[in-house]
Amino acid sequence: MNRGGREAPYNEEAEQSLLGAMLLSSEAVEVGLSAVEPSDFALPRHGVIFGAIQDLYNRGEAVDQITVADRLASTGRLEDVGGKPYLIELVGRVPMYSNAAHYAEIVKRTATLRELIRAGTDIATLGYERGDDLDEAIEAAEKRLFDVTKKRVSSNFKPMRDLLKTSFEQIEVLAERKEHVTGVPTGFPELDKILAGLHKGDLIILAARPSVGKTALALNIAVEAARKGYPVAIFSLEMSSEQLVQRLLCAEARVDSHRLRTGYLNDSDWPALVDAAGRLGDMPLWVDDTASTSIVEVRAKARRLFRDKQDGLIVVDYLQLMQPQNRRSENRQQDVADISRGLKILAKELDVPVLALSQLSRAVEQRRGRPVLSDLRESGAIEQDADVVMFIHRDTMPRGSDEDDARSRDDVPPKGEAEIIVAKHRNGPTGLCRVSYLDRYTKFVPLAKHEP
């Protein structure tokens, strides 16, 4: 327990009292198992005893000093922990077993302090050994600290009994609500019927041909989520924050985007823009427009923003403009695979949906018709990592006059409409929904809300 000449923080009395309480009370067992884990104990023998209690609980067997002694004996560890006399001593040292939660809190707190000390040592080592790659060193250091804070509130291993209890509680809530949307709403009822919203931990890929409206749809979804109170982080690698805000204003105010860009605004446009700015300003929206940002930087920034937030949405526009973690790679497909995997890890780590825009391969330009999964640019890794893949399909080409051209457009939606195609849905159905596209405002809306 000695580090650099100083004693690492621990509380032997609290560890003994917690274990003694767990040997006396089934309620204390549940409190202890939900709060700490074997590695949180500073004294190795205490971690071994806690592990034996954990094993018995997961088997549905009784926990007391006799059963724990038997379990330790069966694994050859009883004498390592001090034998039966030490278990009896633990029981005798408990002031009040009803204070188990307090003892567990002390054990967890001192364990976190020790982990923080180890993290500091690891970060110092990074500074010495990875000085040639500053971004990589900062990412590794930040992740090391993030792991410490995350460990304060969650354990790596959870008993199946606890997981089942939580799952049934969620099922009961869903049964009472009977709602189509159980994730972050998209603002498109037909799409939400397919997806039930955008779900925590999911990587959602949104792809389309150039100039079809990937950014417009992503911003529509982002604003709808923020309107409902979900914090939204937008990483805009293609557009500047000024351009992005102008798009948001036009869509929210329904002001012609060309008039805004050229300055030829009508008298009625100004109050609409002011009202829209007021609404957008009150929303929990954040924009980062750093060009050529890396997956390392995106993950670090997102961690900082969402550290104290329980829900939210991350939007990345767009995936192929990001830099991989290993910038020395000469294989573009491997680069995209690293980025795609990094975004999936980010979604799971922060427990929020990540909506990432993606290009389609050039081959799709050689034909008409709806996009398919194989049209994704560098598609293998993206398709594998994604929980949901959506395509936008709409008519962006002038109509031909010959019969062959007419036949080739049988599956193209009418002018002013678009299809959102859910081509992959890991946890639910695929499908298609039609929406209206208001070109003047670069805005998608549900068909029922279309205004000519």
C-alpha positions in Angstrom: 0.0 0.0 0.0 3.1 2.3 -0.1 3.5 4.5 -3.1 6.5 6.8 -3.5 7.1 6.8 0.3 3.5 7.7 1.1 0.7 5.4 2.2 -2.1 4.9 -0.4 -5.5 5.7 1.0 -7.5 2.8 2.4 -9.7 2.1 5.4 -9.3 -1.4 6.8 -12.0 -0.9 9.4 -14.6 0.0 6.7 -13.6 -3.0 4.7 -13.9 -5.3 7.7 -17.3 -3.8 8.7 -18.7 -4.1 5.2 -17.7 -7.8 4.9 -18.9 -8.5 8.5 -22.3 -6.9 7.7 -22.6 -9.0 4.6 -22.0 -12.2 6.6 -24.8 -11.2 8.9 -27.5 -9.7 6.7 -28.9 -10.6 3.2 -29.9 -7.0 2.8 -26.3 -5.9 3.4 -25.2 -8.5 0.8 -27.4 -6.7 -1.8 -26.1 -3.3 -0.7 -22.5 -4.4 -0.9 -22.7 -6.2 -4.3 -24.4 -3.2 -5.9 -21.8 -0.7 -4.6 -18.4 -2.3 -4.8 -16.4 -5.1 -6.5 -13.5 -7.3 -5.4 -10.9 -5.0 -6.8 -12.2 -2.1 -4.6 -10.7 -3.7 -1.5 -7.2 -2.6 -0.6 -6.4 -5.8 1.3 -6.2 -8.8 -1.0 -7.8 -11.2 1.4 -10.9 -8.9 1.7 -11.3 -9.0 -2.1 -11.2 -12.8 -2.0 -13.8 -13.0 0.7 -16.0 -10.5 -1.2 -15.6 -12.6 -4.3 -16.8 -15.7 -2.5 -19.9 -13.9 -1.3 -20.5 -12.7 -4.8 -20.3 -16.3 -6.1 -22.8 -17.6 -3.5 -25.2 -14.8 -4.2 -25.1 -15.4 -8.0 -25.8 -19.1 -7.4 -28.8 -18.2 -5.3 -27.3 -19.8 -2.2 -27.3 -18.4 1.4 -24.5 -16.2 2.6 -23.1 -16.4 6.1 -19.8 -17.2 7.7 -20.3 -21.0 7.4 -21.3 -21.0 3.7 -18.5 -18.5 2.8 -16.0 -20.6 4.7 -17.1 -23.7 2.8 -16.9 -21.8 -0.6 -13.4 -20.6 0.2 -12.3 -24.1 1.3 -13.7 -25.5 -2.0 -11.5 -23.1 -4.0 -8.4 -23.6 -1.8 -8.5 -20.0 -0.5 -9.7 -20.4 3.1 -6.3 -20.4 4.7 -5.2 -17.5 2.5 -7.8 -15.2 4.1 -7.0 -16.3 7.7 -9.3 -19.3 8.0 -12.6 -19.5 9.9 -11.2 -17.5 12.8 -10.9 -14.4 10.6 -14.5 -14.7 9.3 -15.7 -14.9 12.9 -13.6 -11.9 13.7 -15.2 -10.0 10.8 -18.7 -10.7 12.2 -17.6 -9.5 15.6 -16.2 -6.2 14.3 -19.5 -5.0 12.8 -20.8 -2.0 14.8 -24.2 -2.1 13.0 -24.9 -4.1 9.9 -27.6 -1.7 8.9 -24.8 0.8 8.1 -23.6 -1.4 5.3 -24.2 1.3 2.7 -22.0 3.8 4.6 -19.2 1.2 4.9 -19.5 0.5 1.1 -19.3 4.2 0.3 -16.0 4.5 2.3 -14.6 1.5 0.5 -15.6 2.8 -2.9 -14.2 6.3 -2.2 -10.8 5.1 -1.0 -10.7 2.7 -4.0 -11.3 5.6 -6.4 -8.6 7.6 -4.7 -6.1 4.8 -5.2 -7.2 4.4 -8.8 -6.7 8.1 -9.3 -3.2 7.8 -8.0 -2.5 5.0 -10.4 -4.0 7.0 -13.2 -1.7 9.9 -12.4 1.3 7.6 -12.6 0.1 6.2 -15.9 -0.5 9.7 -17.3 3.0 10.8 -16.3 4.4 7.7 -18.1 2.4 8.7 -21.2 4.1 12.1 -21.1 7.5 10.5 -21.2 6.8 7.7 -23.7 4.4 9.3 -26.2 5.8 12.8 -26.6 6.1 12.3 -30.3 2.3 12.1 -30.8 0.6 14.8 -28.6 -3.0 14.1 -29.7 -2.7 10.4 -29.0 -1.1 11.1 -25.6 -3.9 13.6 -24.6 -6.6 11.1 -25.8 -5.0 8.3 -23.8 -4.7 10.5 -20.7 -8.2 11.8 -20.9 -9.6 8.3 -21.4 -7.6 7.1 -18.4 -9.2 9.8 -16.2 -12.7 9.2 -17.7 -12.3 5.5 -16.8 -11.7 6.5 -13.2 -14.8 8.7 -13.0 -17.0 6.2 -14.8 -15.9 3.4 -12.4 -17.3 5.4 -9.5 -20.8 4.8 -10.7 -20.7 1.5 -12.5 -19.1 -1.9 -12.2 -17.8 -4.0 -15.1 -19.7 -7.1 -14.0 -23.3 -7.1 -13.0 -25.2 -10.2 -11.7 -27.8 -11.5 -14.0 -30.4 -11.2 -11.2 -29.8 -7.5 -11.1 -29.9 -7.2 -14.9 -33.2 -9.1 -15.1 -34.8 -6.9 -12.4 -33.8 -3.7 -14.3 -35.0 -5.1 -17.6 -38.4 -6.0 -16.1 -38.7 -2.5 -14.6 -38.1 -1.0 -18.1 -40.6 -3.4 -19.6 -43.3 -2.4 -17.1 -42.7 1.3 -17.8 -43.0 0.6 -21.6 -46.2 -1.4 -21.1 -47.7 1.5 -19.1 -46.7 4.2 -21.6 -47.5 2.2 -24.8 -45.4 4.7 -26.8 -44.0 4.2 -30.3 -40.9 6.3 -29.5 -38.7 4.9 -26.7 -35.5 6.7 -27.8 -34.6 10.1 -29.1 -37.4 11.3 -31.4 -36.6 12.1 -35.0 -39.5 14.4 -35.7 -40.9 12.0 -38.4 -43.7 9.8 -37.0 -43.4 7.2 -39.8 -39.7 6.9 -39.2 -40.2 6.7 -35.5 -42.7 3.8 -36.0 -39.9 1.8 -37.6 -37.0 2.8 -35.3 -38.9 3.8 -32.1 -36.5 6.7 -32.0 -32.7 6.8 -31.9 -31.5 4.6 -29.1 -28.7 4.9 -26.6 -25.5 3.2 -27.6 -26.5 2.9 -31.3 -24.4 4.1 -34.3 -26.9 5.3 -36.9 -25.5 5.9 -40.4 -27.3 8.3 -42.7 -26.2 8.2 -46.4 -27.3 9.6 -49.7 -26.1 10.8 -53.1 -24.5 14.3 -53.2 -27.0 17.2 -52.8 -29.9 15.0 -51.7 -30.1 16.4 -48.2 -28.0 14.5 -45.7 -27.1 17.5 -43.7 -30.6 19.0 -43.9 -32.2 15.8 -42.5 -29.5 15.4 -39.8 -30.1 19.0 -38.7 -33.9 18.4 -38.7 -33.4 15.5 -36.4 -30.9 17.4 -34.2 -33.3 20.3 -33.7 -36.2 18.0 -33.0 -34.2 16.2 -30.3 -33.0 19.5 -28.8 -36.6 20.8 -28.9 -37.6 17.8 -26.7 -34.8 18.7 -24.2 -32.1 16.3 -25.4 -28.6 17.8 -25.4 -27.2 17.6 -28.9 -23.6 17.9 -30.1 -23.0 18.6 -33.8 -19.5 18.0 -35.3 -19.6 19.9 -38.6 -16.5 18.9 -40.6 -17.9 20.2 -43.9 -19.7 23.4 -43.1 -18.6 26.3 -40.9 -20.6 27.1 -37.8 -21.9 30.2 -39.5 -23.2 28.3 -42.5 -24.7 25.7 -40.3 -26.5 28.3 -38.2 -27.9 30.0 -41.3 -29.3 26.7 -42.4 -30.8 26.1 -39.0 -32.4 29.6 -39.1 -33.8 29.2 -42.6 -35.3 25.8 -41.7 -36.7 26.9 -38.3 -38.1 30.3 -39.6 -39.1 28.9 -43.0 -37.2 31.7 -44.8 -36.0 31.2 -48.3 -32.3 30.3 -48.0 -31.4 32.0 -51.3 -32.9 35.3 -50.0 -31.0 35.0 -46.8 -27.7 34.3 -48.6 -28.1 37.2 -50.9 -29.5 39.6 -48.4 -32.8 40.2 -50.2 -35.1 39.6 -47.2 -38.7 40.5 -47.1 -40.2 42.5 -44.2 -41.9 39.4 -42.9 -38.6 37.5 -42.9 -37.0 39.5 -40.1 -39.6 38.7 -37.3 -39.6 35.1 -38.4 -35.8 34.9 -38.1 -35.8 36.7 -34.7 -38.4 34.2 -33.4 -36.5 31.3 -34.8 -33.2 32.6 -33.2 -35.0 32.8 -29.9 -36.2 29.2 -30.1 -32.9 27.9 -31.2 -31.0 29.9 -28.6 -33.0 28.2 -25.9 -32.2 24.7 -27.1 -29.3 22.5 -25.7 -27.4 22.6 -29.0 -23.6 22.7 -29.3 -21.6 23.0 -32.6 -18.0 22.2 -33.2 -16.8 23.1 -36.8 -13.1 22.0 -36.5 -12.1 20.9 -40.0 -10.3 17.6 -40.4 -10.9 16.7 -36.8 -9.8 13.2 -35.7 -11.8 10.4 -34.1 -9.6 10.9 -31.1 -10.6 14.6 -30.8 -14.3 13.9 -31.3 -14.3 11.3 -28.6 -12.4 13.6 -26.2 -14.7 16.6 -26.8 -17.8 14.5 -26.6 -16.7 13.0 -23.3 -16.2 16.4 -21.8 -19.6 17.7 -23.0 -21.6 14.6 -22.0 -19.8 13.8 -18.8 -22.7 15.1 -16.6 -25.6 14.4 -19.0 -27.7 11.2 -18.9 -29.2 11.5 -22.4 -28.4 13.2 -25.7 -27.5 12.9 -29.3 -24.2 13.3 -31.2 -24.2 14.2 -34.9 -21.1 13.9 -37.2 -21.2 15.5 -40.6 -19.6 13.6 -42.2 -17.7 10.3 -41.5 -15.3 10.3 -44.4 -13.9 13.8 -43.5 -12.7 12.6 -40.1 -9.1 11.6 -39.5 -8.3 8.1 -38.2 -6.5 7.6 -34.9 -3.5 6.2 -36.8 -2.7 8.9 -39.3 0.2 6.9 -40.7 -2.2 4.4 -42.3 -2.1 4.4 -46.1 -5.1 2.1 -46.4 -8.3 4.3 -46.8 -10.6 1.4 -46.1 -8.7 0.7 -42.8 -8.9 4.4 -41.9 -12.7 4.4 -42.4 -12.9 1.2 -40.4 -11.0 2.8 -37.5 -13.3 5.8 -37.6 -16.5 3.8 -37.8 -15.4 1.6 -34.9 -14.4 4.6 -32.9 -17.8 6.2 -33.3 -19.5 2.9 -32.3 -17.3 2.7 -29.2 -18.2 6.4 -28.4 -21.9 5.7 -28.6 -21.6 2.8 -26.2 -19.2 4.5 -23.9 -21.3 7.7 -23.5 -24.6 5.7 -23.8 -26.0 8.1 -26.4 -27.0 7.6 -30.1 -24.4 8.8 -32.6 -25.8 9.9 -36.0 -23.0 9.9 -38.6 -23.5 11.0 -42.2 -21.7 9.0 -44.9 -21.0 9.3 -48.6 -22.0 6.7 -51.1 -19.6 5.1 -53.5 -19.2 6.6 -57.0 -20.7 3.5 -58.5 -24.2 4.6 -57.4 -23.9 7.6 -59.8 -23.8 5.2 -62.7 -27.4 4.0 -62.1 -30.7 5.2 -60.9 -32.9 3.6 -58.3 -32.8 3.3 -54.5 -29.4 3.0 -52.8 -28.5 -0.3 -51.2 -26.1 -1.2 -48.4 -23.3 -2.1 -50.9 -23.4 1.5 -52.1 -21.9 2.8 -48.9 -18.4 4.1 -49.5 -15.8 1.8 -47.9 -19.0 -0.1 -46.9 -17.7 -3.2 -45.2 -16.8 -1.7 -41.8 -19.5 0.9 -41.8 -22.2 -1.6 -42.4 -20.8 -4.0 -39.8 -20.5 -1.4 -37.0 -23.8 0.4 -37.7 -26.9 -0.5 -35.7 -29.0 1.4 -38.2 -28.3 2.4 -41.8 -30.7 4.9 -43.4 -30.7 6.2 -47.0 -32.3 9.3 -48.4 -33.7 8.9 -51.9 -35.3 11.7 -53.9 -35.4 13.1 -57.4 -32.6 15.6 -58.0 -32.3 15.2 -61.8 -34.3 16.8 -64.7 -37.1 14.6 -66.2 -36.4 13.0 -69.5 -38.9 12.7 -72.2 -38.3 9.2 -73.6 -40.1 6.1 -72.4 -36.9 4.3 -71.1 -36.2 7.3 -68.8 -39.8 7.2 -67.5 -39.5 3.5 -66.7 -36.2 4.0 -64.9 -37.9 6.5 -62.6 -40.7 4.2 -61.4 -39.1 4.0 -58.0 -38.3 7.8 -57.7 -40.6 9.7 -55.4 -42.5 12.7 -56.9 -40.8 16.1 -57.0 -41.0 17.7 -53.5 -41.0 14.3 -51.8 -38.3 12.0 -50.6 -38.0 8.5 -49.2 -36.1 7.7 -46.0 -35.1 4.0 -46.3 -34.1 2.0 -43.2 -31.9 -0.6 -44.9 -30.5 -2.0 -41.7 -31.9 -2.1 -38.2 -30.1 -4.4 -35.9 -32.8 -4.4 -33.2 -36.0 -4.0 -35.3 -37.7 -3.9 -38.7 -36.5 -2.3 -41.8 -38.8 -0.2 -44.0 -39.4 3.0 -45.9 -41.2 6.2 -45.1 -42.1 9.2 -47.3 -41.5 12.8 -46.3 -41.8 16.2 -48.0 -38.7 18.2 -48.9 -39.0 22.0 -48.8 -36.2 22.9 -51.1 -36.4 26.7 -50.4 -35.8 26.1 -46.7 -33.5 23.0 -47.0 -35.9 21.3 -44.7 -37.6 17.9 -44.5 -41.1 17.6 -42.9 -43.6 14.8 -42.5 -45.9 14.5 -45.5 -48.9 15.6 -43.4 -47.2 18.9 -42.5 -46.3 19.8 -46.1 -47.1 23.4 -46.9 -46.9 24.4 -50.6 
